[in-house]
Amino acid sequence: MSKRPPGSFFHNRKQKIEAEKIQLAKQWEKTRKNWLKCENVDKSEDSLDVDVNEVNIEQHENENTIIKEPLPLISCNSNLNEKITNDDSLDVKINEKNITVNDLELITFNISENCHQVNNENTFEVSLEGQNKYEHFKATHYPEILFDNPRSWSPVNDKLRCILILHGPNRGMTAPKPFKNHWFFKQMNNGEKCDRTWMMYSEPNEAIFCFCCILFGTKSSALTDPKQGFTNWKKMERLREHENSSDHVKNFLEWKMFEKKLKHGGAIDDCLQNQIKSQVAKWRHILKAILNAILYCANNNLGLRGHSDIPGSPSAGHFLNLLSLISKYDLILKEHIDSHKKGSINYFSHKIQDEFIALLAKKVRNEIIHQIKSAKYYTIMFDCTPDVSRTEQMSQVIRYVRVTGGKVFVEESFLGFIESHEKTGNGLTTEILHQISLDGLDIQNCRGQAYDNGSNMAGKYNGVQAKILEKNQLATFIPCTAHCLNLAGVNAVGSNKQMQLLFGKIQQLFNFFSGSTLRWEILMKSLKVTLKPFSDTRWSSKAAAVKALYKQLPDVKCALINIIENGNLESKPIAKNLLNLVDHEFICLLTVWNSILSSIDCKKRKKRAKRMDFDESADEWNVSAKNNCLINLKNVCDVLLSHLGWRFETLNNVSLDFSFLTGSELFEKETDQLVKAAADLALKYNKDLNASELTEEIIHFKHHAISALPSIKNTTPLELLEFIFEYSMASIFPNICIALRLYLTLPCTTATCERSFSKLKLIKTYLRSTVNQTKLTNLALLSIEKEISNSIDFDSVINDFAEVKARRIKL
């Protein structure tokens, strides 16, 4: 038999309960004061404002008038037939004991500034917030209501009364109490029990209350006073006296009739509510058309505004012209446009356009971030470029693996442009980490980082990748293979002055012919393929330029000779100098570089009709010049090979770590080799993988994959992961799934960042160079992530728009 606790235990528990009661009472009092008093915030010109606080109802028969009550729902008098319902939104989160919501935010929709005529003589001047209170409980938020504490209800106003009736009494039958539950039922003479639905026990107050008498009663007693309550447990028979009183019967009937009217309609303002609902539907229809037009312009990188804000005007801009086109097939939108006049609410202004663009982009960004968090592991990719206004824009792209419905997708999602003010590794690292923190992502879940190969990004000690590795050692740096190739070639050429002169001559030839339409016409009469320029940031352009000149060099010489003989005085000396530049050394270097660049570019070379090599040109070339050229070429090749080896070393290491997770390796390698490779990988990623479990899984997975996949030799890691999820094997191969997700999260290039720069040039053009940074990012997000932006629910966007523009009532 257990020992009874000492008296101090019960004393301390009682003090703790009392302290909690006081804290709850203070919390409620603070929220209640902010709720019951209305403070109007100034309307925005284009907000969906409808003021339910200014409802003026005149009736000739009953002459009932409602004048500016705070948050009016129902004007409650003793006569039920005089109850007027004015509010059109009740959002209640019903819990066992309380309702938890944040600040009260009214969603307002402006219906009309004029008076609506009802029944010929009844005038309503109404504005609406939210949607039907009987059907939708999603728009309006209320402060915390303690349904089991009637002391916190005082005073009971119309709004609170409706919320409590819709929720119903919190009976407290399961709570510990000093009386038995049979008192919740009335014992009849025939032995049957009648439920006392009006009776509620408040555990915080340790008292019994009459729910209906608190809400509708006028006489004070222990059961009807929310600040007192019935606590005389020795005289429970007084409950029967109360329920048989005329006042209780009257209040109970009012409660039930009122409850029915709230849930099923029947208040005398139903006609008004129907008008309000139709107006809400009309405005939502118009706003959806506006959202469609904005999204179309954003997806196609079109400027929205023109010189005029009048729909149908020749200089109205893409947005308004698109709405005018839609209105030809939409009568509601047409009526709205036709009624457009200065000062009226139309939602066509550029401020509303920017708000909708921001809300749409926020939906897209939140969806992407949600997918990234669901995937857990991700790789960050950043790259910088100047825009048309000479502002440094840093593109942010996140790579992750998304699994949906058994399908596996490797996503590289664009999250925005960041205006960069830094050039050093430390400065760029601070900006990147700050942006990741703003996005709500955990840097410890980052498993890769990919940038171009600039020293400030890829530096071994002070680059961004080194600073990120200090924060997370598992964030493997993957140098962009495209940038690796380009920078290796640039460094190789830059290491030798003779090679720099070669590419300078190739560019001079292109500039000479392209600088004049007449010279270009002369050139094109001789050539089948035009000469190409080249860029320092795209090494493939050099391959194209060298190839075009190498294959058509004799024709280019003929064009130069033609210009020397028949050209004007300005062109002749330039053409003569360029012709002198095309000597044996130039031809030799051009031949070698064509071979090198063709091999790097992975293109098959066609056989040439006439082959040139060192031996054929050596007859007219002295030996010292030939040896000097060979030395220069060997030096360049050494630099090129060393840079390629160093820059691709990281990729080779990553490949060695995860190579056993390819179909060919699973098929060809012995089990012991696979187990060793799996153990090494688990040792490196010890926070993500269990070494003993992974080695066991790889043994079973090898035999199962070979038997189930006939073409396993050609199976990629992505196909292996799809195979696991297709047959629901993730539960038996969890570590292999994680390893494959880690492998697929690591990128090869940062090409997605480069593609975002193409969108940047289409959005921020010379004519739109003053677009602000936020709008630029939002438009780019909607344009690049079209799949997500086109699946946005416009109703949720309109709800968010209404919340942003609604009046806030502070109590």
FENPE-V304397 format. One line per field, one symbol per residue. ss: DSSP state (H for helix, E for strand, C for the rest). phi: phi as a letter, one per 40 degrees, with the letter a starting at -180 (. if undefined). psi: psi as a letter, one per 20 degrees, with the letter a starting at -180 (. if undefined). A space follows every 50 residues. Layout:
BEGIN
ss->???
phi->???
psi->???
END
This chain:
BEGIN
ss->CCCCCCHHHHHHHHHHHHHHHHHHHHHHHHHHHHHHCCCCCCCCCCCCCC CCCCCCCCCCCCCCCCCCCCCCCECCCCCHHHCCECCCCCCCCCCCCEEC CCCCECCEECCCCCCEEECCCEEECCCEECCCCCCCCCCCCCCCEECCCH HHHCCCCHHHHHHHHHHCCCCCCCCCCCCCHHHHEEECCCCCEEECCCEE EECCCCEEEEHHHHHHCCCCCCCCCCCCCECCHHHCCHHHHHHCCHHHHH HHHHHHHHHHHHHHCCCCCHHHHHHHHHHHHHHHHHHHHHHHHHHHHHHC CCCCCCCCCCCCCCCCCHHHHHHHHHHCCCHHHHHHHHCCCCCCCCCCCH HHHHHHHHHHHHHHHHHHHHHHHHHCCEEEEEEEEECCCCCEEEEEEEEE EEEECCEEEEEEEEEEEEECCCCCHHHHHHHHHHHHHHCCCCHHHEEEEE ECCCHHHHCCCCCHHHHHHHHCCCCEEEECHHHHHHHHHHHHHHCCHHHH HHHHHHHHHHHHHHCCHHHHHHHHHHCCCCCCCCECCEHHHHHHHHHHHH HCHHHHHHHHHHHHHHCCHHHHHHHHHHHHHCCHHHHHHHHHHHHHHHHH CCCCCCCCCCCCCHHHHHHHCCHHHHHHHHHHHHHHHHHHHHHHHHHCHH HHHHHHHHHHHCHHHHHHCCHHHHHHHHHHHHHHCCCCCCHHHHHHHHHH HHHHHHHHCCCHHHCCHHHHHHHHHHCCCCCCCHHHHHHHHHHHHCCCCC HHHHHHHHHHHHHCCCCCCCCCHHHHHHHHHHHHCHHHHCCCCHHHHHHH HHHHHCCECCC
phi->.cccccccccccccccccccccccccccccccccccbcbccdccdbccca cccbbbbbbcccfcbbbfccfcbaccbccccbcbbbcbabbbccbcbabb acccbccbbccacbcccbfgbcbbbbbbbgbdccbbbbcbbbccbccbbc ccccccbccccccccccgcccgccccacbcccccbcccccgcbbcccccb bccccfabbccccccbcbccaccbcccbgcbcccbccccccccccccccc ccccdccccccccbghccbccccccccccccccccccccccccccccccb fccccbcbbbcgcdbcgcccccccccccbbccccccccccacgccbgbcc ccdccccccccccccccccccccccgcabcbbabaccccgbcbbcbbbba bbbbfgbbbcbbbcbibbccbbbccccccccccccccccgccccccbaab bcbccccbdcbbcdcccccccacccccbcccccdcccccccccccbcccc cdcccccccccccccacccccccccbbcbccbcbbccbcccccccccccc cbddcccccccccccbccccccccccccccccbccccccccccccccccc cfbccccccbbbaccccccbbccccccccccccccccccccccccccccc cccccccbcccbccccccccccccccccccccccbccbbccccccccccc cdccccccbcbccbccdcccccccccbfbccbbccccccccccccccbbb cccccccccdcccccccbcccccccdccccccccccccccbccccccccc cccccccbcbc
psi->pqppqrhhghghgghggghhggghgggggghhhihippppqqqqhjqmpp oiimpoppphghlpppomqplpgpooahphijppphqjpoopopaghrpo rbqoopopppgqirppppkhhpppnqqqpbapiihpligqpqrppnijnh hihpqoagghggghghgrpnhkhiqprjrqiiiiqpprhjirpppnhipp poghilrqqoghhhhiqhqprghioiifqpjniiliiihhggiiqhgggg hgggghhggghghjririkhgghhgghhhghghhgghhgggggghggghj kqpgqbiqjppiqhkhrgghhhhhghihjohghghgghjprpiqphkirh ghghghgggghgggghgghghghhhfqrpppqqqqqahjkpopopppppr ppopkiqppoqnppirppopjqirggghgggghgghghikqohiipjqpp rakqhhgjphgjrghhhhhhhoiinppopphghggghggghggiiphhhg hghhgghggghghiiphghhgggihhqhpqqqrrqhiohhhhgggggghg hkghhhhhhghghhhirrhhhghghgghhhhmahgghghhgghhgghhgh ilqppqpqgpppahhhiihjpqhhhghgggggghgghggggggggghjgg hhgghhgjhikqgghhhhqrhhgggghhggghhgliihqogghghghhgh hghghhhhohlhhjprhghghhgghhjljhhilhhhggghhggihprhrk hhghhhhghghhgnahikijprgghgggghghggmhgghijpohghghgh ghghjrqpop.
END
